[in-house]
């Protein structure tokens, strides 16, 4: 007689056989605490597969005045003194200034008998070399108050255009900011140097900026009172020329630059 084989019984026996073999054949891999100290140390390198924490670093904020040079006359000289007293005002800005400097005499050769040129790090320099010498990429120019009475509006503008072209030729790629001529204190207008002519010249400078890819900064409008004069709180030489600034004027000037550049 044939023995009937029940598939369920066979399967159960097979599972019991596997379980029994695991407990008897794998016992040599059980951890024995008594031999832990004498066990040989593994030479394998432990690799941490935990994903590293992502770090974000913000680049330092760019300050255009750390990369700037200011070309100007005695008005801008006052700004340089202000920045020496308050270094945080315009950061690392450098200054190419000389009293009586103008657009026209800035074009004269260094050995011209009446030459007026900036004195920078022990040397007399041409204004057109301002960016080439300092390495600055932002050039701020404020000239003209010494030109208007001597050379008239048209010739002064031609000189301004020439200076801009010379700076660009020597330092391609620089950004040039032309700052307007600033107002004169009440009672100190003389000859052709009047606030009306200053406003006319500033309009001409604005036009120069539009055609020569310069940026125009209206410092005149910032400082003039309702009648177009330099107010007493902003004028540091009311009994003299009536064109130079107080610290309060410089503070306002710096604030304007910080907000508009």
Secondary structure, DSSP 4 states (H G I P E B T S, - for coil): -PPPPPHHHHHHHHHHHHHHHHHHHSGGGS--GGGTTTSPPP-PPP---SPPPP---PPPPP-GGGGEEEEESHHHHHHHHHHHHSTTSSTT-EEEE-TT--TTGGGS-TT-TT---EEETTEEE-GGGHHHHH--SEEEEE--TTTHHHHHHHHHHHHHHHHHHHHHHHSTT-EEEEEPPPPPBTT--BTTB-HHHHHHHHHHHHHHHHHHT-EEE-HHHHHB-TTSSBPGGGBS-TTTTS-PBPHHHHHHHHHHHHHH-
